[in-house]
Amino acid sequence: MILKTSLHFHAAEDEKISLYNIYEAIDYAEEKGFDVLAYTPHRKFLFKEEYAEYAAKKGVLLIPGMEGEIKKRHFIVLNCDKKAEEIKSFEDLKNYKIKNPQILVVAPHPFVFSARSLNGELLKHVDLFDAVEMSVFSNKMFNFNKKAEEVAKKYNKPFIATSDVHFLKDLERGYALVEAETKTTESILAAVKNGNFKNKMDAMSPFAMLKHQIKGGLNFISASLWR
C-alpha cells in the first residue's frame, strides 16, 4: 500500500513554537489526505496514547518521535520512548540504538545554514543514521539539499522528504509516498530503511524562507502570550 507520510512535524505542545495544537495538526493532516505522521517535539518526548487514539479515529497513524540535540545539533529518532530524552552525545545515541533496534534515526536539514544542523558531525557519525532528510529549506539559490543528497548516495542512506512543519500550510511542501506492506509503524519504518518511497517536494523560495523565520519568531511571542 502507498501511504502519504510526514516524518517531521511540531505543534504548540512543543516549546510554544506553533499556534496550533496537535489535535488541529492531526485534523489538518486528515484533510490533506495524510496516512502517517511522526510527531517530533524538540528535546522532549511528548507522545501520548490519547494523541495516537485521536489520530487513529481520523485514519492517521501517529508515530512517536523526538527531535533531540547533541552539541546543540539536531537529530530525529522515531519509534522511540521517553528514555530518548537522555541522549546527550553520539555515544548515547549509539547505545540507545543498540538497545532499541526498532527505531529510525534521521539526519534533519543536515547542511542547512544553521547552528542546529549536523554539518560535519553527520560525516563523523554517519553509521548512526538510517536516513537523511530532504529539507524544504532549500532552493536553486540556496541548495542545501545538494550536499545532503550526495552524502546519502555515498553512504547508501535513504534520502527522504519532510516538511519540518511549524506552520500547517507547510505540511504538503515535503512528504514521502511510502510503499509499505501494512499501515504499521514497523512496516513503514522498514520501508523507509529500504528506500521504498517516492519524494514529493515543493521547496521554499528565498522569500518564503525569510518569511518563515520572521513568522516563527512572531509565533513564539504570540504563543507565549497566549499561554
C-alpha positions as CSV (number, residue, x, y, z in Angstrom):
1,M,0.0,0.0,0.0
2,I,1.1,3.6,-0.7
3,L,1.0,5.8,2.4
4,K,1.3,9.6,2.3
5,T,3.8,10.2,5.1
6,S,5.3,13.1,7.0
7,L,8.1,12.2,9.4
8,H,8.9,15.6,10.9
9,F,6.4,17.9,12.5
10,H,5.9,20.1,15.5
11,A,2.9,21.5,17.4
12,A,2.1,24.0,20.2
13,E,2.8,21.5,22.9
14,D,6.4,21.7,21.7
15,E,8.0,24.8,23.3
16,K,5.2,27.1,22.2
17,I,6.7,27.2,18.7
18,S,3.3,26.9,17.0
19,L,-0.2,28.4,17.5
20,Y,-1.9,25.1,16.5
21,N,-2.1,22.1,18.8
22,I,-1.5,18.5,18.0
23,Y,-5.2,17.8,17.5
24,E,-5.5,20.6,15.0
25,A,-2.4,19.2,13.2
26,I,-4.0,15.8,13.0
27,D,-7.2,17.3,11.7
28,Y,-5.3,19.2,9.0
29,A,-3.3,16.1,8.1
30,E,-6.6,14.1,7.6
31,E,-8.0,17.0,5.5
32,K,-4.9,16.8,3.2
33,G,-5.0,13.0,2.9
34,F,-2.1,12.1,5.0
35,D,-1.9,8.5,6.3
36,V,1.1,8.8,8.6
37,L,2.6,11.5,10.8
38,A,5.7,11.3,13.0
39,Y,5.4,13.7,16.0
40,T,8.9,15.0,16.7
41,P,9.0,17.6,19.5
42,H,12.2,19.4,20.3
43,R,14.3,17.8,23.1
44,K,11.3,16.2,24.7
45,F,9.2,13.0,24.2
46,L,5.7,14.3,24.4
47,F,3.8,11.4,22.7
48,K,0.6,10.3,24.4
49,E,-1.6,7.4,23.7
50,E,-4.6,9.7,23.5
51,Y,-2.9,11.5,20.6
52,A,-2.5,8.2,18.8
53,E,-6.1,7.2,19.5
54,Y,-7.4,10.5,18.2
55,A,-5.2,10.2,15.1
56,A,-6.4,6.6,14.5
57,K,-10.0,7.8,14.5
58,K,-9.1,10.2,11.8
59,G,-7.4,7.4,9.8
60,V,-3.9,8.7,10.6
61,L,-1.1,6.6,12.1
62,L,0.8,8.7,14.6
63,I,4.4,7.6,15.1
64,P,6.2,8.6,18.4
65,G,9.4,10.5,18.0
66,M,11.7,13.3,19.1
67,E,14.0,15.9,17.6
68,G,16.9,15.8,20.0
69,E,20.1,17.7,20.3
70,I,23.7,16.7,20.6
71,K,26.2,19.6,20.9
72,K,23.1,21.8,20.0
73,R,22.9,19.9,16.7
74,H,19.6,18.2,15.8
75,F,18.8,14.6,15.1
76,I,15.5,12.8,14.8
77,V,14.7,9.5,16.4
78,L,11.4,7.7,15.5
79,N,9.5,4.9,17.3
80,C,11.4,5.8,20.5
81,D,10.3,6.2,24.1
82,K,10.9,8.8,26.8
83,K,14.4,7.5,27.5
84,A,15.4,9.1,24.2
85,E,15.5,12.4,26.2
86,E,18.6,11.1,27.9
87,I,20.6,11.1,24.6
88,K,23.2,13.8,25.0
89,S,26.1,12.5,23.0
90,F,26.7,10.4,19.9
91,E,27.8,7.6,22.2
92,D,24.5,7.8,23.9
93,L,22.7,7.7,20.6
94,K,24.8,4.6,19.6
95,N,23.9,2.8,22.8
96,Y,20.3,3.7,22.6
97,K,20.1,2.4,19.1
98,I,21.7,-0.9,20.1
99,K,19.1,-1.3,22.9
100,N,16.3,-0.2,20.7
101,P,16.7,-1.7,17.2
102,Q,13.1,-0.8,16.2
103,I,14.0,2.9,15.9
104,L,14.8,5.0,12.9
105,V,17.4,7.8,13.2
106,V,17.2,10.6,10.7
107,A,19.6,13.5,10.0
108,P,17.3,16.5,9.7
109,H,18.2,19.5,7.5
110,P,21.9,18.4,7.8
111,F,23.5,21.1,5.8
112,V,21.0,23.9,6.0
113,F,22.7,27.1,7.1
114,S,22.0,26.9,10.9
115,A,23.9,26.2,14.1
116,R,21.4,23.4,14.7
117,S,22.3,21.5,11.6
118,L,24.7,18.5,11.8
119,N,27.0,19.5,9.1
120,G,30.4,17.7,9.6
121,E,29.0,15.7,12.5
122,L,26.9,13.7,10.1
123,L,30.0,12.6,8.3
124,K,31.8,11.7,11.5
125,H,28.8,9.6,12.8
126,V,27.1,8.6,9.6
127,D,26.8,5.0,10.7
128,L,24.3,6.1,13.4
129,F,21.9,7.5,10.9
130,D,19.4,5.4,9.0
131,A,18.2,8.2,6.7
132,V,18.9,11.7,5.6
133,E,16.3,14.4,5.3
134,M,15.5,16.2,2.1
135,S,14.7,19.6,3.6
136,V,12.1,22.2,2.4
137,F,14.6,24.9,3.4
138,S,16.4,24.7,0.1
139,N,16.1,26.2,-3.4
140,K,18.1,26.9,-6.5
141,M,19.8,29.9,-4.9
142,F,20.5,28.2,-1.6
143,N,20.6,24.5,-2.5
144,F,21.3,22.9,0.9
145,N,19.9,19.6,-0.3
146,K,22.6,19.1,-2.8
147,K,25.3,18.0,-0.3
148,A,22.7,16.1,1.8
149,E,21.8,14.1,-1.3
150,E,25.4,13.5,-2.1
151,V,26.1,12.2,1.4
152,A,23.0,10.0,1.3
153,K,24.1,8.4,-2.0
154,K,27.7,8.0,-1.0
155,Y,26.8,6.1,2.2
156,N,23.7,4.4,0.8
157,K,21.3,6.1,3.0
158,P,17.6,6.8,2.1
159,F,17.1,10.5,1.2
160,I,13.5,11.3,2.4
161,A,11.5,14.4,2.1
162,T,9.8,16.0,5.1
163,S,8.4,19.5,5.9
164,D,9.8,20.1,9.4
165,V,6.3,21.5,10.0
166,H,6.0,24.6,12.2
167,F,3.0,26.0,10.1
168,L,0.3,23.8,9.0
169,K,0.1,25.1,5.4
170,D,3.7,23.8,5.0
171,L,2.7,20.2,5.6
172,E,2.4,19.4,1.9
173,R,5.7,21.1,1.0
174,G,7.6,18.0,1.5
175,Y,6.5,14.4,2.2
176,A,7.0,10.9,1.1
177,L,4.7,8.3,-0.5
178,V,5.9,5.2,1.3
179,E,5.2,1.8,-0.1
180,A,4.6,-0.4,3.0
181,E,3.2,-3.9,3.4
182,T,0.9,-2.7,6.3
183,K,-0.1,0.5,7.9
184,T,2.0,-0.1,11.0
185,T,5.0,1.8,12.4
186,E,7.3,-1.2,12.0
187,S,6.3,-1.7,8.3
188,I,6.6,1.9,7.4
189,L,10.0,2.4,9.0
190,A,11.2,-0.8,7.4
191,A,10.1,0.5,4.0
192,V,11.9,3.8,4.6
193,K,15.1,2.0,5.6
194,N,14.8,0.0,2.3
195,G,14.2,3.1,0.3
196,N,10.7,2.1,-0.7
197,F,9.2,5.6,-1.2
198,K,8.9,8.5,-3.6
199,N,9.6,12.0,-2.5
200,K,7.3,15.0,-3.2
201,M,8.9,18.4,-2.7
202,D,7.9,22.0,-3.1
203,A,10.9,23.7,-1.6
204,M,10.8,27.2,-0.2
205,S,11.9,30.1,-2.2
206,P,14.4,32.6,-0.6
207,F,11.5,34.9,0.2
208,A,9.4,32.1,1.7
209,M,12.5,31.1,3.8
210,L,12.8,34.6,5.2
211,K,9.1,34.9,5.8
212,H,9.2,31.5,7.6
213,Q,11.9,32.8,10.0
214,I,10.1,36.0,10.7
215,K,6.7,34.3,11.3
216,G,8.5,31.7,13.6
217,G,9.7,34.5,15.8
218,L,6.4,36.2,15.9
219,N,4.6,32.9,16.6
220,F,6.8,32.2,19.6
221,I,6.0,35.6,21.1
222,S,2.3,35.2,20.3
223,A,2.2,31.7,21.7
224,S,4.0,32.8,24.9
225,L,1.4,35.5,25.5
226,W,-1.4,33.1,24.6
227,R,-0.2,30.5,27.1
